[in-house]
């Protein structure tokens, strides 16, 4: 499940995620579907579910479908192979939202008038023009500011309950992160690796003997030019000009590559080199040649806790948050009456 509510179709990402769901969720009638694409993202207020007697409509469902697959407009709908899963996920989410809202009401939670007024004012500011706002108010909220205010209040109550039950309970302290680090050392080990530049000479598939001979000749000429370079930039410029692999567009540079995933001939050559050194001609596959320049030889090791702590705590918080949301969903569904229509 996602951690916050959706940004509506008409509004910019600056809207507070707590009540951004109030943006226009109306999906215009789509034109004829493209091959393999569903054109079902239409909304006319048809009931799709009932949660403890409260009816949810296809407007709610379409809002979530657009959130899960935000490119629906560009694709003229949802690709047919994805439609069932996206609709199921959207249905689960709108039911969850409603259950959270009902639980907030059951607990007697309230929204301060000042906060509600500010949220309503901020909501209105996001529209490009008064006309756009009025059209949305009419199409989505029955032309009523009272209905809009009720929807905003609902969204804020959902945000508040999730803050209590999920966000406030998902914080991870340094001690918890260190405990995970110490119990899972395999997650923080890194293998021996090399970062390097390459110039490749690749004869065509099914090359003739003449073509193979020419490739070997070129390799010798390329080696003389490569060994004449004195820096990363010089080797990179040469790689861009003469190399025949895809890395040429990046000055021949390969990011740190796990030694075990490199061809043995390449790995062994790099292991014997010093940073900045240019290799001889390496035949790494039958009749395929490379010239390498070592940038860095990274010995196998383990990342320090101090280096991984921020990202580790964030990852653990996300895992805990997702589990808390799942647990909350299960609890709220236990005694709920949910009907899909």
VOMI-484500 format. One record per residue (C-alpha): residue number from 1; residue in one letter; x, y, z. Coordinates in Angstrom, 1 decimal, padded with zeros to 4 digits, always signed. Last residue first. Layout:
BEGIN
guvo NUM | miro A | px X | py Y | pz Z $
...
***
This chain:
BEGIN
guvo 341 | miro X | px -020.9 | py -004.2 | pz -006.2 $
guvo 340 | miro X | px -018.0 | py -005.2 | pz -003.9 $
guvo 339 | miro X | px -019.4 | py -005.6 | pz -000.4 $
guvo 338 | miro X | px -017.5 | py -005.0 | pz +002.8 $
guvo 337 | miro X | px -019.0 | py -005.5 | pz +006.3 $
guvo 336 | miro X | px -016.3 | py -004.7 | pz +008.8 $
guvo 335 | miro X | px -015.5 | py -006.7 | pz +011.9 $
guvo 334 | miro X | px -012.1 | py -008.0 | pz +010.8 $
guvo 333 | miro X | px -011.5 | py -005.5 | pz +008.1 $
guvo 332 | miro X | px -010.1 | py -002.8 | pz +010.4 $
guvo 331 | miro X | px -007.7 | py -005.2 | pz +012.0 $
guvo 330 | miro X | px -006.4 | py -006.5 | pz +008.7 $
guvo 329 | miro X | px -005.9 | py -003.0 | pz +007.3 $
guvo 328 | miro X | px -004.1 | py -001.9 | pz +010.4 $
guvo 327 | miro X | px -001.7 | py -004.9 | pz +010.2 $
guvo 326 | miro X | px -001.0 | py -004.1 | pz +006.6 $
guvo 325 | miro X | px -000.4 | py -000.5 | pz +007.4 $
guvo 324 | miro X | px +001.9 | py -001.4 | pz +010.3 $
guvo 323 | miro X | px +003.8 | py -003.8 | pz +008.0 $
guvo 322 | miro X | px +004.3 | py -001.0 | pz +005.4 $
guvo 321 | miro X | px +005.5 | py +001.4 | pz +008.0 $
guvo 320 | miro X | px +007.9 | py -001.2 | pz +009.4 $
guvo 319 | miro X | px +009.5 | py -001.8 | pz +006.0 $
guvo 318 | miro X | px +009.7 | py +001.9 | pz +005.3 $
guvo 317 | miro X | px +011.3 | py +002.6 | pz +008.6 $
guvo 316 | miro X | px +013.8 | py -000.1 | pz +008.0 $
guvo 315 | miro X | px +014.7 | py +001.4 | pz +004.7 $
guvo 314 | miro X | px +015.0 | py +004.9 | pz +006.2 $
guvo 313 | miro X | px +017.2 | py +003.6 | pz +009.0 $
guvo 312 | miro X | px +019.4 | py +001.7 | pz +006.6 $
guvo 311 | miro X | px +019.8 | py +004.8 | pz +004.3 $
guvo 310 | miro X | px +020.9 | py +006.9 | pz +007.3 $
guvo 309 | miro X | px +023.1 | py +004.2 | pz +008.9 $
guvo 308 | miro X | px +024.9 | py +003.0 | pz +005.8 $
guvo 307 | miro X | px +028.1 | py +005.0 | pz +006.2 $
guvo 306 | miro X | px +028.3 | py +004.9 | pz +010.0 $
guvo 305 | miro X | px +027.7 | py +001.2 | pz +009.9 $
guvo 304 | miro X | px +030.8 | py +000.7 | pz +007.8 $
guvo 303 | miro X | px +030.4 | py -001.1 | pz +004.5 $
guvo 302 | miro X | px +032.0 | py -004.5 | pz +004.4 $
guvo 301 | miro X | px +034.9 | py -005.6 | pz +002.2 $
guvo 300 | miro X | px +036.1 | py -007.0 | pz -001.1 $
guvo 299 | miro X | px +038.9 | py -004.9 | pz -002.6 $
guvo 298 | miro X | px +038.1 | py -002.2 | pz -005.0 $
guvo 297 | miro X | px +040.5 | py -001.7 | pz -007.9 $
guvo 296 | miro X | px +040.1 | py +001.7 | pz -009.4 $
guvo 295 | miro X | px +040.4 | py +003.5 | pz -012.8 $
guvo 294 | miro X | px +042.1 | py +000.7 | pz -014.8 $
guvo 293 | miro X | px +042.5 | py +001.4 | pz -018.5 $
guvo 292 | miro X | px +041.5 | py -001.4 | pz -020.7 $
guvo 291 | miro X | px +042.1 | py -002.5 | pz -024.3 $
guvo 290 | miro X | px +039.6 | py -005.0 | pz -025.6 $
guvo 289 | miro X | px +039.5 | py -007.7 | pz -028.3 $
guvo 288 | miro X | px +036.9 | py -010.0 | pz -029.7 $
guvo 287 | miro X | px +038.3 | py -012.9 | pz -031.9 $
guvo 286 | miro X | px +036.8 | py -015.5 | pz -029.5 $
guvo 285 | miro X | px +035.9 | py -013.8 | pz -026.3 $
guvo 284 | miro X | px +038.0 | py -011.7 | pz -023.9 $
guvo 283 | miro X | px +041.0 | py -011.3 | pz -026.2 $
guvo 282 | miro X | px +043.0 | py -008.7 | pz -024.3 $
guvo 281 | miro X | px +045.4 | py -006.4 | pz -026.1 $
guvo 280 | miro X | px +047.8 | py -004.8 | pz -023.6 $
guvo 279 | miro X | px +046.6 | py -002.9 | pz -020.6 $
guvo 278 | miro X | px +046.7 | py +000.8 | pz -019.8 $
guvo 277 | miro X | px +047.7 | py +001.8 | pz -016.3 $
guvo 276 | miro X | px +045.9 | py +004.7 | pz -014.5 $
guvo 275 | miro X | px +045.3 | py +002.6 | pz -011.4 $
guvo 274 | miro X | px +047.7 | py -000.3 | pz -011.2 $
guvo 273 | miro X | px +047.2 | py -003.5 | pz -013.2 $
guvo 272 | miro X | px +047.4 | py -007.3 | pz -012.4 $
guvo 271 | miro X | px +043.8 | py -007.5 | pz -011.2 $
guvo 270 | miro X | px +042.6 | py -005.7 | pz -014.3 $
guvo 269 | miro X | px +044.2 | py -008.4 | pz -016.5 $
guvo 268 | miro X | px +042.7 | py -011.2 | pz -014.5 $
guvo 267 | miro X | px +039.2 | py -009.7 | pz -014.6 $
guvo 266 | miro X | px +039.3 | py -009.2 | pz -018.3 $
guvo 265 | miro X | px +040.6 | py -012.7 | pz -019.1 $
guvo 264 | miro X | px +038.1 | py -014.1 | pz -016.7 $
guvo 263 | miro X | px +035.1 | py -012.4 | pz -018.3 $
guvo 262 | miro X | px +033.6 | py -010.1 | pz -015.7 $
guvo 261 | miro X | px +030.7 | py -011.1 | pz -013.4 $
guvo 260 | miro X | px +032.9 | py -012.6 | pz -010.6 $
guvo 259 | miro X | px +035.0 | py -009.3 | pz -010.5 $
guvo 258 | miro X | px +031.9 | py -007.3 | pz -009.6 $
guvo 257 | miro X | px +031.9 | py -004.2 | pz -011.8 $
guvo 256 | miro X | px +032.4 | py -000.7 | pz -010.4 $
guvo 255 | miro X | px +031.1 | py +001.6 | pz -013.2 $
guvo 254 | miro X | px +032.4 | py +001.0 | pz -016.7 $
guvo 253 | miro X | px +033.8 | py +004.0 | pz -018.5 $
guvo 252 | miro X | px +034.5 | py +004.0 | pz -022.3 $
guvo 251 | miro X | px +034.1 | py +007.8 | pz -022.5 $
guvo 250 | miro X | px +030.5 | py +007.3 | pz -021.7 $
guvo 249 | miro X | px +029.3 | py +007.1 | pz -025.4 $
guvo 248 | miro X | px +032.1 | py +004.5 | pz -025.9 $
guvo 247 | miro X | px +030.4 | py +002.2 | pz -023.4 $
guvo 246 | miro X | px +028.2 | py +000.8 | pz -026.2 $
guvo 245 | miro X | px +031.0 | py -001.1 | pz -027.7 $
guvo 244 | miro X | px +033.0 | py -000.4 | pz -030.9 $
guvo 243 | miro X | px +035.7 | py +001.9 | pz -029.5 $
guvo 242 | miro X | px +037.3 | py +004.4 | pz -032.0 $
guvo 241 | miro X | px +036.2 | py +008.0 | pz -031.3 $
guvo 240 | miro X | px +034.5 | py +007.7 | pz -027.9 $
guvo 239 | miro X | px +037.3 | py +005.5 | pz -026.7 $
guvo 238 | miro X | px +039.9 | py +008.1 | pz -027.8 $
guvo 237 | miro X | px +038.1 | py +010.8 | pz -025.9 $
guvo 236 | miro X | px +038.0 | py +008.5 | pz -022.8 $
guvo 235 | miro X | px +041.7 | py +007.7 | pz -023.0 $
guvo 234 | miro X | px +042.5 | py +011.4 | pz -023.1 $
guvo 233 | miro X | px +040.1 | py +012.2 | pz -020.3 $
guvo 232 | miro X | px +041.3 | py +009.5 | pz -018.0 $
guvo 231 | miro X | px +044.9 | py +010.6 | pz -018.5 $
guvo 230 | miro X | px +048.2 | py +010.1 | pz -020.3 $
guvo 229 | miro X | px +047.2 | py +008.6 | pz -023.6 $
guvo 228 | miro X | px +050.0 | py +007.1 | pz -025.7 $
guvo 227 | miro X | px +049.1 | py +003.6 | pz -024.6 $
guvo 226 | miro X | px +045.7 | py +004.0 | pz -026.1 $
guvo 225 | miro X | px +047.0 | py +005.1 | pz -029.5 $
guvo 224 | miro X | px +049.5 | py +002.2 | pz -029.8 $
guvo 223 | miro X | px +046.7 | py -000.2 | pz -028.6 $
guvo 222 | miro X | px +044.3 | py +001.1 | pz -031.3 $
guvo 221 | miro X | px +046.8 | py +000.3 | pz -034.0 $
guvo 220 | miro X | px +047.3 | py -003.2 | pz -032.7 $
guvo 219 | miro X | px +043.6 | py -003.8 | pz -032.3 $
guvo 218 | miro X | px +043.1 | py -002.5 | pz -035.8 $
guvo 217 | miro X | px +045.4 | py -005.2 | pz -037.2 $
guvo 216 | miro X | px +043.5 | py -007.9 | pz -035.2 $
guvo 215 | miro X | px +040.2 | py -006.6 | pz -036.6 $
guvo 214 | miro X | px +041.7 | py -006.7 | pz -040.1 $
guvo 213 | miro X | px +042.8 | py -010.3 | pz -039.7 $
guvo 212 | miro X | px +039.3 | py -011.2 | pz -038.5 $
guvo 211 | miro X | px +037.8 | py -009.5 | pz -041.5 $
guvo 210 | miro X | px +040.0 | py -011.3 | pz -043.9 $
guvo 209 | miro X | px +039.2 | py -014.6 | pz -042.2 $
guvo 208 | miro X | px +035.6 | py -013.9 | pz -042.7 $
guvo 207 | miro X | px +033.4 | py -012.7 | pz -039.8 $
guvo 206 | miro X | px +030.4 | py -014.8 | pz -038.8 $
guvo 205 | miro X | px +029.3 | py -011.9 | pz -036.6 $
guvo 204 | miro X | px +031.1 | py -008.6 | pz -037.3 $
guvo 203 | miro X | px +034.6 | py -008.0 | pz -035.8 $
guvo 202 | miro X | px +034.5 | py -006.3 | pz -032.4 $
guvo 201 | miro X | px +037.4 | py -004.1 | pz -031.3 $
guvo 200 | miro X | px +036.7 | py -002.7 | pz -027.8 $
guvo 199 | miro X | px +038.2 | py +000.3 | pz -026.0 $
guvo 198 | miro X | px +037.5 | py +000.2 | pz -022.3 $
guvo 197 | miro X | px +037.6 | py +002.3 | pz -019.2 $
guvo 196 | miro X | px +037.7 | py +000.9 | pz -015.7 $
guvo 195 | miro X | px +036.0 | py +000.4 | pz -012.3 $
guvo 194 | miro X | px +036.9 | py -002.8 | pz -010.8 $
guvo 193 | miro X | px +035.3 | py -005.0 | pz -008.1 $
guvo 192 | miro X | px +036.0 | py -007.3 | pz -005.2 $
guvo 191 | miro X | px +032.6 | py -008.0 | pz -003.5 $
guvo 190 | miro X | px +030.6 | py -005.9 | pz -001.1 $
guvo 189 | miro X | px +029.4 | py -006.9 | pz +002.3 $
guvo 188 | miro X | px +026.5 | py -005.0 | pz +003.9 $
guvo 187 | miro X | px +023.7 | py -007.5 | pz +003.4 $
guvo 186 | miro X | px +025.8 | py -010.4 | pz +004.5 $
guvo 185 | miro X | px +026.3 | py -008.7 | pz +007.9 $
guvo 184 | miro X | px +022.7 | py -009.3 | pz +008.9 $
guvo 183 | miro X | px +022.6 | py -009.5 | pz +012.7 $
guvo 182 | miro X | px +025.1 | py -006.7 | pz +013.2 $
guvo 181 | miro X | px +023.4 | py -004.3 | pz +010.8 $
guvo 180 | miro X | px +019.9 | py -005.1 | pz +012.2 $
guvo 179 | miro X | px +021.2 | py -004.4 | pz +015.7 $
guvo 178 | miro X | px +022.8 | py -001.2 | pz +014.5 $
guvo 177 | miro X | px +019.5 | py +000.0 | pz +013.0 $
guvo 176 | miro X | px +017.6 | py -000.7 | pz +016.2 $
guvo 175 | miro X | px +020.3 | py +001.2 | pz +018.2 $
guvo 174 | miro X | px +020.2 | py +004.2 | pz +015.8 $
guvo 173 | miro X | px +016.4 | py +004.6 | pz +016.3 $
guvo 172 | miro X | px +013.7 | py +003.6 | pz +013.8 $
guvo 171 | miro X | px +010.4 | py +005.5 | pz +013.6 $
guvo 170 | miro X | px +007.5 | py +003.4 | pz +012.5 $
guvo 169 | miro X | px +005.1 | py +004.0 | pz +015.3 $
guvo 168 | miro X | px +004.5 | py +007.7 | pz +014.7 $
guvo 167 | miro X | px +004.0 | py +007.1 | pz +011.0 $
guvo 166 | miro X | px +001.7 | py +004.1 | pz +011.2 $
guvo 165 | miro X | px -001.1 | py +004.2 | pz +013.9 $
guvo 164 | miro X | px -001.0 | py +007.9 | pz +014.9 $
guvo 163 | miro X | px +000.0 | py +009.3 | pz +011.6 $
guvo 162 | miro X | px -002.5 | py +007.0 | pz +009.9 $
guvo 161 | miro X | px -005.2 | py +008.4 | pz +012.1 $
guvo 160 | miro X | px -004.3 | py +012.0 | pz +011.3 $
guvo 159 | miro X | px -004.0 | py +011.5 | pz +007.6 $
guvo 158 | miro X | px -007.4 | py +009.8 | pz +007.5 $
guvo 157 | miro X | px -008.9 | py +012.7 | pz +009.5 $
guvo 156 | miro X | px -007.4 | py +015.2 | pz +007.1 $
guvo 155 | miro X | px -008.9 | py +013.4 | pz +004.1 $
guvo 154 | miro X | px -012.4 | py +013.3 | pz +005.7 $
guvo 153 | miro X | px -012.2 | py +017.0 | pz +006.6 $
guvo 152 | miro X | px -011.2 | py +017.8 | pz +003.0 $
guvo 151 | miro X | px -014.2 | py +015.8 | pz +001.8 $
guvo 150 | miro X | px -016.5 | py +017.6 | pz +004.2 $
guvo 149 | miro X | px -015.2 | py +020.9 | pz +003.0 $
guvo 148 | miro X | px -015.8 | py +020.0 | pz -000.6 $
guvo 147 | miro X | px -019.4 | py +019.0 | pz +000.2 $
guvo 146 | miro X | px -019.9 | py +022.3 | pz +002.0 $
guvo 145 | miro X | px -018.3 | py +024.2 | pz -000.9 $
guvo 144 | miro X | px -021.1 | py +022.8 | pz -003.1 $
guvo 143 | miro X | px -021.2 | py +022.6 | pz -006.8 $
guvo 142 | miro X | px -022.1 | py +018.9 | pz -006.6 $
guvo 141 | miro X | px -018.6 | py +018.2 | pz -005.3 $
guvo 140 | miro X | px -016.9 | py +016.6 | pz -008.3 $
guvo 139 | miro X | px -018.4 | py +018.2 | pz -011.4 $
guvo 138 | miro X | px -019.5 | py +021.5 | pz -010.0 $
guvo 137 | miro X | px -016.5 | py +022.1 | pz -007.7 $
guvo 136 | miro X | px -014.2 | py +021.0 | pz -010.5 $
guvo 135 | miro X | px -015.8 | py +023.5 | pz -012.9 $
guvo 134 | miro X | px -015.6 | py +026.2 | pz -010.3 $
guvo 133 | miro X | px -011.9 | py +025.5 | pz -009.7 $
guvo 132 | miro X | px -011.1 | py +025.6 | pz -013.4 $
guvo 131 | miro X | px -013.1 | py +028.8 | pz -013.8 $
guvo 130 | miro X | px -011.3 | py +030.4 | pz -010.8 $
guvo 129 | miro X | px -008.0 | py +029.8 | pz -012.7 $
guvo 128 | miro X | px -004.9 | py +027.6 | pz -012.6 $
guvo 127 | miro X | px -006.1 | py +025.6 | pz -009.6 $
guvo 126 | miro X | px -003.7 | py +025.0 | pz -006.7 $
guvo 125 | miro X | px -005.0 | py +028.0 | pz -004.7 $
guvo 124 | miro X | px -008.3 | py +026.3 | pz -004.1 $
guvo 123 | miro X | px -006.8 | py +023.5 | pz -002.1 $
guvo 122 | miro X | px -004.7 | py +025.9 | pz -000.1 $
guvo 121 | miro X | px -007.9 | py +027.7 | pz +000.9 $
guvo 120 | miro X | px -009.6 | py +024.5 | pz +001.9 $
guvo 119 | miro X | px -006.6 | py +023.3 | pz +003.9 $
guvo 118 | miro X | px -006.4 | py +026.7 | pz +005.7 $
guvo 117 | miro X | px -010.1 | py +026.5 | pz +006.6 $
guvo 116 | miro X | px -009.8 | py +022.9 | pz +007.9 $
guvo 115 | miro X | px -006.7 | py +023.9 | pz +010.0 $
guvo 114 | miro X | px -008.5 | py +026.8 | pz +011.5 $
guvo 113 | miro X | px -011.6 | py +024.8 | pz +012.2 $
guvo 112 | miro X | px -009.6 | py +022.2 | pz +014.2 $
guvo 111 | miro X | px -010.1 | py +018.7 | pz +012.8 $
guvo 110 | miro X | px -011.8 | py +016.1 | pz +015.1 $
guvo 109 | miro X | px -011.2 | py +012.5 | pz +016.3 $
guvo 108 | miro X | px -014.1 | py +010.9 | pz +018.0 $
guvo 107 | miro X | px -012.6 | py +007.4 | pz +018.0 $
guvo 106 | miro X | px -015.5 | py +006.1 | pz +015.8 $
guvo 105 | miro X | px -014.9 | py +009.0 | pz +013.4 $
guvo 104 | miro X | px -011.2 | py +008.0 | pz +013.0 $
guvo 103 | miro X | px -012.2 | py +004.4 | pz +012.5 $
guvo 102 | miro X | px -014.7 | py +005.4 | pz +009.8 $
guvo 101 | miro X | px -011.9 | py +007.3 | pz +008.0 $
guvo 100 | miro X | px -009.5 | py +004.4 | pz +008.2 $
guvo 99 | miro X | px -012.2 | py +002.0 | pz +006.9 $
guvo 98 | miro X | px -012.9 | py +004.4 | pz +004.0 $
guvo 97 | miro X | px -009.2 | py +004.7 | pz +003.1 $
guvo 96 | miro X | px -008.9 | py +000.9 | pz +003.2 $
guvo 95 | miro X | px -011.9 | py +000.4 | pz +000.9 $
guvo 94 | miro X | px -010.4 | py +002.9 | pz -001.5 $
guvo 93 | miro X | px -007.0 | py +001.1 | pz -001.4 $
guvo 92 | miro X | px -008.4 | py -002.4 | pz -002.0 $
guvo 91 | miro X | px -010.4 | py -001.3 | pz -004.9 $
guvo 90 | miro X | px -007.4 | py +000.4 | pz -006.5 $
guvo 89 | miro X | px -005.3 | py -002.7 | pz -006.1 $
guvo 88 | miro X | px -008.0 | py -004.8 | pz -007.7 $
guvo 87 | miro X | px -008.4 | py -002.3 | pz -010.5 $
guvo 86 | miro X | px -004.7 | py -002.3 | pz -011.2 $
guvo 85 | miro X | px -004.4 | py -006.1 | pz -011.1 $
guvo 84 | miro X | px -007.4 | py -006.5 | pz -013.5 $
guvo 83 | miro X | px -006.2 | py -003.8 | pz -016.0 $
guvo 82 | miro X | px -002.5 | py -004.8 | pz -016.3 $
guvo 81 | miro X | px -002.8 | py -007.0 | pz -019.4 $
guvo 80 | miro X | px -005.4 | py -004.7 | pz -020.9 $
guvo 79 | miro X | px -003.0 | py -001.7 | pz -020.9 $
guvo 78 | miro X | px -004.8 | py +001.0 | pz -018.9 $
guvo 77 | miro X | px -006.4 | py +003.9 | pz -020.7 $
guvo 76 | miro X | px -005.6 | py +006.1 | pz -023.7 $
guvo 75 | miro X | px -001.9 | py +005.4 | pz -023.1 $
guvo 74 | miro X | px -001.0 | py +009.0 | pz -022.5 $
guvo 73 | miro X | px -004.1 | py +009.3 | pz -020.2 $
guvo 72 | miro X | px -003.3 | py +006.1 | pz -018.3 $
guvo 71 | miro X | px +000.3 | py +007.3 | pz -017.6 $
guvo 70 | miro X | px -000.4 | py +007.7 | pz -013.8 $
guvo 69 | miro X | px -000.9 | py +003.9 | pz -013.4 $
guvo 68 | miro X | px -001.4 | py +003.4 | pz -009.6 $
guvo 67 | miro X | px -002.6 | py +006.9 | pz -009.0 $
guvo 66 | miro X | px -004.8 | py +006.9 | pz -012.1 $
guvo 65 | miro X | px -006.4 | py +003.7 | pz -010.8 $
guvo 64 | miro X | px -006.9 | py +005.3 | pz -007.4 $
guvo 63 | miro X | px -008.8 | py +008.2 | pz -008.8 $
guvo 62 | miro X | px -010.8 | py +005.8 | pz -011.1 $
guvo 61 | miro X | px -011.9 | py +003.8 | pz -008.0 $
guvo 60 | miro X | px -013.1 | py +006.9 | pz -006.1 $
guvo 59 | miro X | px -015.0 | py +008.1 | pz -009.2 $
guvo 58 | miro X | px -016.3 | py +004.5 | pz -009.6 $
guvo 57 | miro X | px -018.3 | py +005.0 | pz -006.4 $
guvo 56 | miro X | px -018.0 | py +004.1 | pz -002.8 $
guvo 55 | miro X | px -021.2 | py +003.6 | pz -000.8 $
guvo 54 | miro X | px -021.2 | py +003.7 | pz +003.0 $
guvo 53 | miro X | px -023.2 | py +000.9 | pz +004.6 $
guvo 52 | miro X | px -020.3 | py -000.7 | pz +006.5 $
guvo 51 | miro X | px -018.2 | py -000.4 | pz +003.4 $
guvo 50 | miro X | px -020.2 | py -000.6 | pz +000.1 $
guvo 49 | miro X | px -018.4 | py -001.0 | pz -003.2 $
guvo 48 | miro X | px -018.6 | py -000.1 | pz -006.9 $
guvo 47 | miro X | px -021.5 | py +002.4 | pz -007.0 $
guvo 46 | miro X | px -021.7 | py +004.3 | pz -010.3 $
guvo 45 | miro X | px -020.8 | py +008.0 | pz -010.0 $
guvo 44 | miro X | px -020.1 | py +008.6 | pz -013.7 $
guvo 43 | miro X | px -016.4 | py +007.7 | pz -014.0 $
guvo 42 | miro X | px -014.6 | py +006.5 | pz -017.1 $
guvo 41 | miro X | px -011.2 | py +004.8 | pz -017.1 $
guvo 40 | miro X | px -012.4 | py +001.8 | pz -019.0 $
guvo 39 | miro X | px -010.5 | py +002.3 | pz -022.2 $
guvo 38 | miro X | px -008.4 | py -000.8 | pz -021.9 $
guvo 37 | miro X | px -005.3 | py -001.1 | pz -024.1 $
guvo 36 | miro X | px -004.1 | py -004.0 | pz -026.2 $
guvo 35 | miro X | px -004.9 | py -002.3 | pz -029.5 $
guvo 34 | miro X | px -005.6 | py +001.4 | pz -028.8 $
guvo 33 | miro X | px -008.9 | py +002.2 | pz -027.2 $
guvo 32 | miro X | px -011.5 | py +004.4 | pz -029.0 $
guvo 31 | miro X | px -011.6 | py +007.8 | pz -027.3 $
guvo 30 | miro X | px -011.8 | py +008.2 | pz -023.6 $
guvo 29 | miro X | px -014.6 | py +009.8 | pz -021.6 $
guvo 28 | miro X | px -013.0 | py +012.2 | pz -019.3 $
guvo 27 | miro X | px -011.8 | py +010.8 | pz -016.0 $
guvo 26 | miro X | px -013.2 | py +012.7 | pz -013.1 $
guvo 25 | miro X | px -011.0 | py +012.4 | pz -010.1 $
guvo 24 | miro X | px -010.8 | py +016.2 | pz -009.7 $
guvo 23 | miro X | px -008.6 | py +016.9 | pz -006.7 $
guvo 22 | miro X | px -009.8 | py +015.7 | pz -003.3 $
guvo 21 | miro X | px -007.2 | py +013.0 | pz -003.1 $
guvo 20 | miro X | px -004.7 | py +015.8 | pz -002.5 $
guvo 19 | miro X | px -006.0 | py +015.8 | pz +001.0 $
guvo 18 | miro X | px -003.2 | py +014.3 | pz +003.0 $
guvo 17 | miro X | px -000.7 | py +014.5 | pz +000.1 $
guvo 16 | miro X | px -000.5 | py +018.3 | pz +000.7 $
guvo 15 | miro X | px -000.6 | py +019.8 | pz -002.8 $
guvo 14 | miro X | px +002.8 | py +020.7 | pz -004.3 $
guvo 13 | miro X | px +002.5 | py +017.8 | pz -006.8 $
guvo 12 | miro X | px +000.3 | py +020.0 | pz -009.0 $
guvo 11 | miro X | px -003.5 | py +019.5 | pz -009.3 $
guvo 10 | miro X | px -005.8 | py +018.5 | pz -012.1 $
guvo 9 | miro X | px -005.4 | py +014.7 | pz -012.0 $
guvo 8 | miro X | px -005.4 | py +014.4 | pz -008.3 $
guvo 7 | miro X | px -002.4 | py +013.8 | pz -006.1 $
guvo 6 | miro X | px -003.0 | py +010.5 | pz -004.3 $
guvo 5 | miro X | px -003.0 | py +009.8 | pz -000.6 $
guvo 4 | miro X | px +000.0 | py +008.7 | pz +001.4 $
guvo 3 | miro X | px +002.1 | py +005.7 | pz +002.3 $
guvo 2 | miro X | px +001.2 | py +003.5 | pz -000.6 $
guvo 1 | miro X | px +000.0 | py +000.0 | pz +000.0 $
***
